[in-house]
C-alpha cells in the first residue's frame, strides 16, 4: 500500500499547514507576518488531493496532536499543536 510521507512540524517558532483558497489560512499568514514571527508554511493541497490521502493526512494530524482537527489552517508552535486561526490569534496576543 502506498503511504504518503507528510512533512512534520518543526521546532522553530511556527509551522502552519495551509491550503489554497482558504480565507483563514490567509488571515493566519497575515497575522504571523505582521508580527514578524518565524514561520514555515506547508501547502497541504497535495496531502488532500484524494479522499484516501485526505484521510491519511488527518489521521497523521490526529496522531501527532492527540486531537481530531479537520480544518485549515493547522498551526504548531515549536512542534506543539496550537489549533486554527482563532487559537493562534489568541496565542500570539497573550
C-alpha positions in Angstrom: 0.0 0.0 0.0 1.3 3.4 -0.9 2.0 5.5 2.2 2.5 9.2 1.8 5.2 10.9 3.8 3.9 14.1 5.3 6.1 16.9 6.3 6.3 17.3 10.1 6.0 20.4 12.2 9.4 21.7 13.1 11.0 23.0 16.4 11.0 26.6 15.1 8.5 29.2 16.0 5.5 28.4 13.9 4.7 25.6 11.4 1.4 26.1 9.5 -0.4 23.6 7.3 -2.4 25.7 4.7 -4.4 25.1 1.6 -5.1 27.3 -1.4 -8.2 29.4 -1.4 -8.6 29.2 2.4 -9.5 32.6 4.0 -8.5 31.6 7.5 -5.1 30.4 6.1 -4.6 33.9 4.6 -5.7 35.5 7.9 -3.1 33.4 9.9 -0.4 34.2 7.3 -1.1 38.0 7.7 -1.2 37.8 11.5 2.2 35.9 11.7 3.8 38.1 9.0 2.7 41.3 10.6 4.1 40.2 14.0 7.4 39.2 12.2 7.3 35.6 13.6 9.4 32.9 12.1 7.0 30.6 10.2 7.3 27.6 8.0 4.2 27.2 5.7 3.4 23.8 4.3 0.9 23.8 1.5 -1.3 20.7 2.2 -3.2 20.8 -1.2 -1.3 17.6 -2.3 -2.0 16.0 1.0 -5.7 16.2 0.5 -5.8 15.6 -3.3 -7.8 12.4 -2.9 -10.2 11.0 -0.3 -7.7 8.3 0.7 -4.8 10.8 1.1 -7.0 13.2 2.9 -7.9 10.6 5.5 -4.3 9.6 5.9 -3.3 13.2 6.4 -6.0 13.9 9.0 -5.1 10.6 10.8 -1.5 11.8 10.8 -2.5 15.2 12.3 -4.6 13.3 14.9 -1.6 11.1 15.8 0.7 14.0 16.4 -1.8 16.3 18.1 -4.0 13.8 20.0 -6.9 15.8 18.7 -9.3 15.4 15.8 -8.7 18.6 13.9 -10.0 18.6 10.3 -10.0 22.2 9.2 -7.3 24.6 8.0 -5.0 26.2 8.9 -3.4 23.7 11.3 -0.9 25.6 13.4 2.0 24.4 15.6 4.4 26.4 17.8 7.7 24.6 18.5 6.1 21.4 17.2 3.3 21.8 19.8 -0.3 21.9 18.3 -2.0 25.3 18.8 -5.1 24.9 16.6 -6.5 27.1 13.8 -6.7 30.8 13.2 -8.7 31.8 16.3 -6.5 29.8 18.7 -3.3 31.2 17.0 -4.6 34.8 17.2 -5.2 34.3 21.0 -1.9 32.5 21.5 0.2 35.3 19.9 -1.6 38.1 21.7 -1.4 36.6 25.2 
